[in-house]
Amino acid sequence: MTIYLFLIIIPFLLGLWAQHQVSSTYKKYAAIPSQSGISGKEAAAYVLRKAGVSDVEIVSVKGTLTDHYDPRNRRLALSEQNYHGNSLAALGVAAHEADHAIQHKVGYSALQLRMSLIPITSVASQMLPFVIIGGFFFQIAGLINLGILVYLVLTIFQLVTLPVEFDASRRAKVELAGLGIVTEQEAVGVRKTLDAAAWTYVAAFVATLGNLIYLIMASRR
């Protein structure tokens, strides 16, 4: 029970805390407009232009924090609030996603590895419900072994995701300040927004690693 608490429950609570941090921090800085008045779309365009990226389309998508970069279609999607908004949160998120496109352009190795893992990770994710039901709850040996493979893939994917996201956030902070889009004081809000988002990736990695270790231990009983 102690092992289960450490490997499963604690990572789960860490995930809840990380989500709360993202939600509360984003909400706070989404309410603070930048002095420049530049929208998220414009900020992303400036960052891309400075890096010499001209073949990435910037589009608006519905939802909250649905922002992402699609390397296959060379499309940078920003949630409506961040696409049109000029808040510190919007600028931080927009620049972060733009820097994923820059990573793609320069051939950032961690991003390339992450992209190569997407197909197998998608298959592993589809198997996850069977693993959870059969492996965790009913302790079916075959599904426990399958679960180990599934969580091994997911753990590797989450591990590779960490440097990709951290590097994009680092680049975004530098670019926004270097382009004069945010002031030194405003950069604090951008940093806090991006740092809070980073915790969700850390929590996801810890959770998948905890599940992997638990299943390995279960297979040896």
ChimeraX commands (.cxc) that place a marker at each C-alpha (Angstrom):
marker #1 position 0.00,0.00,0.00 radius 0.5
marker #1 position 2.89,2.33,0.80 radius 0.5
marker #1 position 4.47,1.61,-2.58 radius 0.5
marker #1 position 1.15,2.21,-4.36 radius 0.5
marker #1 position 0.78,5.53,-2.51 radius 0.5
marker #1 position 4.26,6.64,-3.50 radius 0.5
marker #1 position 4.17,5.53,-7.14 radius 0.5
marker #1 position 0.55,6.26,-8.08 radius 0.5
marker #1 position -1.23,8.56,-5.65 radius 0.5
marker #1 position 1.55,11.11,-5.12 radius 0.5
marker #1 position 2.17,11.61,-8.88 radius 0.5
marker #1 position -1.61,11.95,-9.32 radius 0.5
marker #1 position -1.72,14.68,-6.68 radius 0.5
marker #1 position 1.30,16.35,-8.29 radius 0.5
marker #1 position -0.63,16.39,-11.57 radius 0.5
marker #1 position -3.64,18.02,-9.93 radius 0.5
marker #1 position -1.38,20.64,-8.34 radius 0.5
marker #1 position 0.35,21.32,-11.68 radius 0.5
marker #1 position -3.01,21.78,-13.43 radius 0.5
marker #1 position -4.11,24.19,-10.70 radius 0.5
marker #1 position -0.87,26.14,-11.08 radius 0.5
marker #1 position -1.34,26.46,-14.83 radius 0.5
marker #1 position -4.98,27.45,-14.52 radius 0.5
marker #1 position -4.49,30.04,-11.78 radius 0.5
marker #1 position -1.29,31.52,-13.22 radius 0.5
marker #1 position -2.69,31.72,-16.75 radius 0.5
marker #1 position -5.90,33.32,-15.48 radius 0.5
marker #1 position -3.91,35.92,-13.55 radius 0.5
marker #1 position -1.66,36.99,-16.41 radius 0.5
marker #1 position -4.35,36.64,-19.06 radius 0.5
marker #1 position -6.00,39.59,-17.31 radius 0.5
marker #1 position -2.89,41.81,-17.59 radius 0.5
marker #1 position -2.49,43.49,-21.01 radius 0.5
marker #1 position 1.00,44.21,-22.31 radius 0.5
marker #1 position 2.12,47.77,-22.77 radius 0.5
marker #1 position 3.01,47.09,-26.40 radius 0.5
marker #1 position -0.58,46.11,-27.23 radius 0.5
marker #1 position 0.72,43.41,-29.57 radius 0.5
marker #1 position -1.56,40.40,-30.00 radius 0.5
marker #1 position -0.46,36.80,-29.61 radius 0.5
marker #1 position -0.69,36.28,-33.35 radius 0.5
marker #1 position 1.52,39.30,-34.01 radius 0.5
marker #1 position 4.05,38.22,-31.38 radius 0.5
marker #1 position 4.29,34.75,-32.91 radius 0.5
marker #1 position 4.72,36.29,-36.37 radius 0.5
marker #1 position 7.53,38.56,-35.13 radius 0.5
marker #1 position 9.35,35.65,-33.49 radius 0.5
marker #1 position 9.04,33.51,-36.62 radius 0.5
marker #1 position 10.11,36.33,-38.91 radius 0.5
marker #1 position 13.22,37.04,-36.86 radius 0.5
marker #1 position 14.22,33.37,-37.14 radius 0.5
marker #1 position 13.64,33.38,-40.89 radius 0.5
marker #1 position 10.61,31.08,-40.74 radius 0.5
marker #1 position 8.16,32.07,-43.47 radius 0.5
marker #1 position 6.30,28.85,-44.26 radius 0.5
marker #1 position 4.31,28.43,-41.03 radius 0.5
marker #1 position 0.63,29.38,-40.98 radius 0.5
marker #1 position -0.73,30.97,-37.79 radius 0.5
marker #1 position -4.37,30.09,-37.17 radius 0.5
marker #1 position -6.96,30.50,-34.43 radius 0.5
marker #1 position -8.57,27.44,-32.80 radius 0.5
marker #1 position -11.41,27.11,-30.33 radius 0.5
marker #1 position -10.92,26.21,-26.68 radius 0.5
marker #1 position -8.77,27.34,-23.77 radius 0.5
marker #1 position -5.05,26.55,-23.83 radius 0.5
marker #1 position -5.50,24.48,-26.99 radius 0.5
marker #1 position -2.38,26.13,-28.40 radius 0.5
marker #1 position 0.01,23.86,-30.29 radius 0.5
marker #1 position 2.40,23.60,-33.22 radius 0.5
marker #1 position 1.63,21.03,-35.90 radius 0.5
marker #1 position 4.94,20.09,-37.59 radius 0.5
marker #1 position 3.31,17.90,-40.23 radius 0.5
marker #1 position 1.17,20.74,-41.63 radius 0.5
marker #1 position 3.53,23.56,-40.63 radius 0.5
marker #1 position 0.71,25.20,-38.71 radius 0.5
marker #1 position 0.88,27.19,-35.48 radius 0.5
marker #1 position -2.52,27.05,-33.75 radius 0.5
marker #1 position -3.37,29.53,-31.02 radius 0.5
marker #1 position -6.50,29.45,-28.90 radius 0.5
marker #1 position -8.81,32.34,-29.66 radius 0.5
marker #1 position -7.95,34.17,-26.45 radius 0.5
marker #1 position -4.22,33.98,-27.15 radius 0.5
marker #1 position -4.57,34.61,-30.90 radius 0.5
marker #1 position -6.45,37.89,-30.50 radius 0.5
marker #1 position -5.41,38.83,-26.96 radius 0.5
marker #1 position -2.50,41.04,-25.96 radius 0.5
marker #1 position -2.09,39.81,-22.39 radius 0.5
marker #1 position 1.22,38.70,-20.90 radius 0.5
marker #1 position -0.07,35.13,-20.88 radius 0.5
marker #1 position -1.07,35.31,-24.55 radius 0.5
marker #1 position 2.34,36.65,-25.57 radius 0.5
marker #1 position 4.16,33.98,-23.59 radius 0.5
marker #1 position 2.13,31.11,-24.98 radius 0.5
marker #1 position 2.28,32.43,-28.56 radius 0.5
marker #1 position 6.05,32.88,-28.46 radius 0.5
marker #1 position 6.46,29.42,-26.91 radius 0.5
marker #1 position 4.54,27.78,-29.76 radius 0.5
marker #1 position 6.40,29.86,-32.34 radius 0.5
marker #1 position 9.66,28.57,-30.90 radius 0.5
marker #1 position 8.50,25.00,-31.50 radius 0.5
marker #1 position 8.34,25.95,-35.17 radius 0.5
marker #1 position 11.87,27.34,-34.90 radius 0.5
marker #1 position 13.01,24.09,-33.28 radius 0.5
marker #1 position 11.55,22.30,-36.29 radius 0.5
marker #1 position 13.37,24.59,-38.72 radius 0.5
marker #1 position 16.78,24.18,-37.09 radius 0.5
marker #1 position 16.34,20.43,-36.63 radius 0.5
marker #1 position 16.35,20.43,-32.84 radius 0.5
marker #1 position 17.21,16.81,-32.03 radius 0.5
marker #1 position 14.81,16.34,-29.11 radius 0.5
marker #1 position 11.88,17.56,-31.23 radius 0.5
marker #1 position 12.85,15.25,-34.09 radius 0.5
marker #1 position 13.00,12.31,-31.69 radius 0.5
marker #1 position 9.64,13.27,-30.21 radius 0.5
marker #1 position 8.07,13.44,-33.67 radius 0.5
marker #1 position 9.45,10.00,-34.55 radius 0.5
marker #1 position 7.87,8.56,-31.38 radius 0.5
marker #1 position 4.37,9.90,-32.09 radius 0.5
marker #1 position 3.09,6.89,-34.12 radius 0.5
marker #1 position 4.09,4.27,-31.55 radius 0.5
marker #1 position 2.96,6.53,-28.70 radius 0.5
marker #1 position -0.46,6.84,-30.33 radius 0.5
marker #1 position -0.77,3.04,-30.47 radius 0.5
marker #1 position 0.36,2.74,-26.84 radius 0.5
marker #1 position -2.23,5.31,-25.76 radius 0.5
marker #1 position -5.00,3.32,-27.46 radius 0.5
marker #1 position -3.98,0.24,-25.47 radius 0.5
marker #1 position -3.98,2.13,-22.18 radius 0.5
marker #1 position -7.63,1.41,-21.16 radius 0.5
marker #1 position -7.05,-2.37,-21.46 radius 0.5
marker #1 position -3.84,-2.09,-19.46 radius 0.5
marker #1 position -5.49,-0.09,-16.68 radius 0.5
marker #1 position -8.44,-2.46,-16.34 radius 0.5
marker #1 position -6.63,-5.76,-16.78 radius 0.5
marker #1 position -3.22,-4.92,-15.41 radius 0.5
marker #1 position -3.89,-2.59,-12.50 radius 0.5
marker #1 position -7.29,-3.81,-11.28 radius 0.5
marker #1 position -7.36,-7.52,-12.18 radius 0.5
marker #1 position -3.60,-8.20,-12.17 radius 0.5
marker #1 position -3.82,-10.28,-15.38 radius 0.5
marker #1 position -0.24,-11.36,-16.10 radius 0.5
marker #1 position -0.38,-10.88,-19.86 radius 0.5
marker #1 position -1.83,-7.40,-19.54 radius 0.5
marker #1 position 0.69,-6.48,-16.86 radius 0.5
marker #1 position 3.49,-7.30,-19.32 radius 0.5
marker #1 position 1.69,-5.37,-22.05 radius 0.5
marker #1 position 1.28,-2.51,-19.59 radius 0.5
marker #1 position 5.02,-2.45,-18.98 radius 0.5
marker #1 position 5.63,-2.00,-22.72 radius 0.5
marker #1 position 2.89,0.63,-22.99 radius 0.5
marker #1 position 4.17,2.66,-20.06 radius 0.5
marker #1 position 7.76,2.27,-21.21 radius 0.5
marker #1 position 6.82,3.93,-24.50 radius 0.5
marker #1 position 4.81,6.65,-22.75 radius 0.5
marker #1 position 7.59,7.29,-20.22 radius 0.5
marker #1 position 10.19,7.69,-22.97 radius 0.5
marker #1 position 7.86,10.02,-24.86 radius 0.5
marker #1 position 7.24,12.17,-21.76 radius 0.5
marker #1 position 10.96,12.24,-20.99 radius 0.5
marker #1 position 11.81,13.43,-24.51 radius 0.5
marker #1 position 9.04,16.04,-24.27 radius 0.5
marker #1 position 10.72,17.77,-21.30 radius 0.5
marker #1 position 13.72,19.28,-23.13 radius 0.5
marker #1 position 11.47,20.19,-26.08 radius 0.5
marker #1 position 9.13,22.21,-23.88 radius 0.5
marker #1 position 11.82,23.71,-21.64 radius 0.5
marker #1 position 13.86,24.83,-24.64 radius 0.5
marker #1 position 10.82,26.44,-26.30 radius 0.5
marker #1 position 10.01,28.34,-23.10 radius 0.5
marker #1 position 13.62,29.48,-22.73 radius 0.5
marker #1 position 13.66,30.72,-26.31 radius 0.5
marker #1 position 10.30,32.48,-25.86 radius 0.5
marker #1 position 11.47,34.46,-22.84 radius 0.5
marker #1 position 14.59,35.60,-24.68 radius 0.5
marker #1 position 12.78,36.46,-27.92 radius 0.5
marker #1 position 9.99,38.50,-26.33 radius 0.5
marker #1 position 12.48,40.58,-24.38 radius 0.5
marker #1 position 14.93,40.88,-27.28 radius 0.5
marker #1 position 12.24,42.06,-29.68 radius 0.5
marker #1 position 11.00,44.62,-27.16 radius 0.5
marker #1 position 7.54,43.06,-27.08 radius 0.5
marker #1 position 7.57,42.96,-23.28 radius 0.5
marker #1 position 9.32,45.14,-20.75 radius 0.5
marker #1 position 11.63,43.82,-18.04 radius 0.5
marker #1 position 8.78,44.01,-15.53 radius 0.5
marker #1 position 6.33,42.28,-17.88 radius 0.5
marker #1 position 8.85,39.51,-18.52 radius 0.5
marker #1 position 8.20,38.31,-14.97 radius 0.5
marker #1 position 4.57,37.52,-15.84 radius 0.5
marker #1 position 5.62,35.74,-19.03 radius 0.5
marker #1 position 8.17,33.69,-17.10 radius 0.5
marker #1 position 5.69,32.67,-14.41 radius 0.5
marker #1 position 3.11,31.65,-17.02 radius 0.5
marker #1 position 5.57,29.45,-18.91 radius 0.5
marker #1 position 7.14,28.01,-15.76 radius 0.5
marker #1 position 3.71,26.99,-14.45 radius 0.5
marker #1 position 2.96,25.25,-17.75 radius 0.5
marker #1 position 6.27,23.39,-17.52 radius 0.5
marker #1 position 5.13,21.68,-14.32 radius 0.5
marker #1 position 2.38,19.85,-16.23 radius 0.5
marker #1 position 5.03,18.12,-18.35 radius 0.5
marker #1 position 7.07,17.23,-15.27 radius 0.5
marker #1 position 3.95,15.84,-13.59 radius 0.5
marker #1 position 3.07,13.79,-16.68 radius 0.5
marker #1 position 6.54,12.26,-16.75 radius 0.5
marker #1 position 6.50,11.45,-13.02 radius 0.5
marker #1 position 3.03,9.84,-13.34 radius 0.5
marker #1 position 3.96,7.59,-16.26 radius 0.5
marker #1 position 7.26,6.63,-14.63 radius 0.5
marker #1 position 5.42,5.76,-11.40 radius 0.5
marker #1 position 2.97,3.53,-13.30 radius 0.5
marker #1 position 5.83,1.84,-15.14 radius 0.5
marker #1 position 7.71,1.04,-11.93 radius 0.5
marker #1 position 4.52,-0.21,-10.25 radius 0.5
marker #1 position 3.75,-2.61,-13.11 radius 0.5
marker #1 position 7.34,-3.90,-13.17 radius 0.5
marker #1 position 7.08,-4.64,-9.46 radius 0.5
marker #1 position 3.67,-6.28,-9.94 radius 0.5
marker #1 position 5.08,-8.56,-12.65 radius 0.5
marker #1 position 7.70,-9.91,-10.21 radius 0.5
marker #1 position 5.27,-10.97,-7.51 radius 0.5
marker link #1:1,2 radius 0.2
marker link #1:2,3 radius 0.2
marker link #1:3,4 radius 0.2
marker link #1:4,5 radius 0.2
marker link #1:5,6 radius 0.2
marker link #1:6,7 radius 0.2
marker link #1:7,8 radius 0.2
marker link #1:8,9 radius 0.2
marker link #1:9,10 radius 0.2
marker link #1:10,11 radius 0.2
marker link #1:11,12 radius 0.2
marker link #1:12,13 radius 0.2
marker link #1:13,14 radius 0.2
marker link #1:14,15 radius 0.2
marker link #1:15,16 radius 0.2
marker link #1:16,17 radius 0.2
marker link #1:17,18 radius 0.2
marker link #1:18,19 radius 0.2
marker link #1:19,20 radius 0.2
marker link #1:20,21 radius 0.2
marker link #1:21,22 radius 0.2
marker link #1:22,23 radius 0.2
marker link #1:23,24 radius 0.2
marker link #1:24,25 radius 0.2
marker link #1:25,26 radius 0.2
marker link #1:26,27 radius 0.2
marker link #1:27,28 radius 0.2
marker link #1:28,29 radius 0.2
marker link #1:29,30 radius 0.2
marker link #1:30,31 radius 0.2
marker link #1:31,32 radius 0.2
marker link #1:32,33 radius 0.2
marker link #1:33,34 radius 0.2
marker link #1:34,35 radius 0.2
marker link #1:35,36 radius 0.2
marker link #1:36,37 radius 0.2
marker link #1:37,38 radius 0.2
marker link #1:38,39 radius 0.2
marker link #1:39,40 radius 0.2
marker link #1:40,41 radius 0.2
marker link #1:41,42 radius 0.2
marker link #1:42,43 radius 0.2
marker link #1:43,44 radius 0.2
marker link #1:44,45 radius 0.2
marker link #1:45,46 radius 0.2
marker link #1:46,47 radius 0.2
marker link #1:47,48 radius 0.2
marker link #1:48,49 radius 0.2
marker link #1:49,50 radius 0.2
marker link #1:50,51 radius 0.2
marker link #1:51,52 radius 0.2
marker link #1:52,53 radius 0.2
marker link #1:53,54 radius 0.2
marker link #1:54,55 radius 0.2
marker link #1:55,56 radius 0.2
marker link #1:56,57 radius 0.2
marker link #1:57,58 radius 0.2
marker link #1:58,59 radius 0.2
marker link #1:59,60 radius 0.2
marker link #1:60,61 radius 0.2
marker link #1:61,62 radius 0.2
marker link #1:62,63 radius 0.2
marker link #1:63,64 radius 0.2
marker link #1:64,65 radius 0.2
marker link #1:65,66 radius 0.2
marker link #1:66,67 radius 0.2
marker link #1:67,68 radius 0.2
marker link #1:68,69 radius 0.2
marker link #1:69,70 radius 0.2
marker link #1:70,71 radius 0.2
marker link #1:71,72 radius 0.2
marker link #1:72,73 radius 0.2
marker link #1:73,74 radius 0.2
marker link #1:74,75 radius 0.2
marker link #1:75,76 radius 0.2
marker link #1:76,77 radius 0.2
marker link #1:77,78 radius 0.2
marker link #1:78,79 radius 0.2
marker link #1:79,80 radius 0.2
marker link #1:80,81 radius 0.2
marker link #1:81,82 radius 0.2
marker link #1:82,83 radius 0.2
marker link #1:83,84 radius 0.2
marker link #1:84,85 radius 0.2
marker link #1:85,86 radius 0.2
marker link #1:86,87 radius 0.2
marker link #1:87,88 radius 0.2
marker link #1:88,89 radius 0.2
marker link #1:89,90 radius 0.2
marker link #1:90,91 radius 0.2
marker link #1:91,92 radius 0.2
marker link #1:92,93 radius 0.2
marker link #1:93,94 radius 0.2
marker link #1:94,95 radius 0.2
marker link #1:95,96 radius 0.2
marker link #1:96,97 radius 0.2
marker link #1:97,98 radius 0.2
marker link #1:98,99 radius 0.2
marker link #1:99,100 radius 0.2
marker link #1:100,101 radius 0.2
marker link #1:101,102 radius 0.2
marker link #1:102,103 radius 0.2
marker link #1:103,104 radius 0.2
marker link #1:104,105 radius 0.2
marker link #1:105,106 radius 0.2
marker link #1:106,107 radius 0.2
marker link #1:107,108 radius 0.2
marker link #1:108,109 radius 0.2
marker link #1:109,110 radius 0.2
marker link #1:110,111 radius 0.2
marker link #1:111,112 radius 0.2
marker link #1:112,113 radius 0.2
marker link #1:113,114 radius 0.2
marker link #1:114,115 radius 0.2
marker link #1:115,116 radius 0.2
marker link #1:116,117 radius 0.2
marker link #1:117,118 radius 0.2
marker link #1:118,119 radius 0.2
marker link #1:119,120 radius 0.2
marker link #1:120,121 radius 0.2
marker link #1:121,122 radius 0.2
marker link #1:122,123 radius 0.2
marker link #1:123,124 radius 0.2
marker link #1:124,125 radius 0.2
marker link #1:125,126 radius 0.2
marker link #1:126,127 radius 0.2
marker link #1:127,128 radius 0.2
marker link #1:128,129 radius 0.2
marker link #1:129,130 radius 0.2
marker link #1:130,131 radius 0.2
marker link #1:131,132 radius 0.2
marker link #1:132,133 radius 0.2
marker link #1:133,134 radius 0.2
marker link #1:134,135 radius 0.2
marker link #1:135,136 radius 0.2
marker link #1:136,137 radius 0.2
marker link #1:137,138 radius 0.2
marker link #1:138,139 radius 0.2
marker link #1:139,140 radius 0.2
marker link #1:140,141 radius 0.2
marker link #1:141,142 radius 0.2
marker link #1:142,143 radius 0.2
marker link #1:143,144 radius 0.2
marker link #1:144,145 radius 0.2
marker link #1:145,146 radius 0.2
marker link #1:146,147 radius 0.2
marker link #1:147,148 radius 0.2
marker link #1:148,149 radius 0.2
marker link #1:149,150 radius 0.2
marker link #1:150,151 radius 0.2
marker link #1:151,152 radius 0.2
marker link #1:152,153 radius 0.2
marker link #1:153,154 radius 0.2
marker link #1:154,155 radius 0.2
marker link #1:155,156 radius 0.2
marker link #1:156,157 radius 0.2
marker link #1:157,158 radius 0.2
marker link #1:158,159 radius 0.2
marker link #1:159,160 radius 0.2
marker link #1:160,161 radius 0.2
marker link #1:161,162 radius 0.2
marker link #1:162,163 radius 0.2
marker link #1:163,164 radius 0.2
marker link #1:164,165 radius 0.2
marker link #1:165,166 radius 0.2
marker link #1:166,167 radius 0.2
marker link #1:167,168 radius 0.2
marker link #1:168,169 radius 0.2
marker link #1:169,170 radius 0.2
marker link #1:170,171 radius 0.2
marker link #1:171,172 radius 0.2
marker link #1:172,173 radius 0.2
marker link #1:173,174 radius 0.2
marker link #1:174,175 radius 0.2
marker link #1:175,176 radius 0.2
marker link #1:176,177 radius 0.2
marker link #1:177,178 radius 0.2
marker link #1:178,179 radius 0.2
marker link #1:179,180 radius 0.2
marker link #1:180,181 radius 0.2
marker link #1:181,182 radius 0.2
marker link #1:182,183 radius 0.2
marker link #1:183,184 radius 0.2
marker link #1:184,185 radius 0.2
marker link #1:185,186 radius 0.2
marker link #1:186,187 radius 0.2
marker link #1:187,188 radius 0.2
marker link #1:188,189 radius 0.2
marker link #1:189,190 radius 0.2
marker link #1:190,191 radius 0.2
marker link #1:191,192 radius 0.2
marker link #1:192,193 radius 0.2
marker link #1:193,194 radius 0.2
marker link #1:194,195 radius 0.2
marker link #1:195,196 radius 0.2
marker link #1:196,197 radius 0.2
marker link #1:197,198 radius 0.2
marker link #1:198,199 radius 0.2
marker link #1:199,200 radius 0.2
marker link #1:200,201 radius 0.2
marker link #1:201,202 radius 0.2
marker link #1:202,203 radius 0.2
marker link #1:203,204 radius 0.2
marker link #1:204,205 radius 0.2
marker link #1:205,206 radius 0.2
marker link #1:206,207 radius 0.2
marker link #1:207,208 radius 0.2
marker link #1:208,209 radius 0.2
marker link #1:209,210 radius 0.2
marker link #1:210,211 radius 0.2
marker link #1:211,212 radius 0.2
marker link #1:212,213 radius 0.2
marker link #1:213,214 radius 0.2
marker link #1:214,215 radius 0.2
marker link #1:215,216 radius 0.2
marker link #1:216,217 radius 0.2
marker link #1:217,218 radius 0.2
marker link #1:218,219 radius 0.2
marker link #1:219,220 radius 0.2
marker link #1:220,221 radius 0.2
view
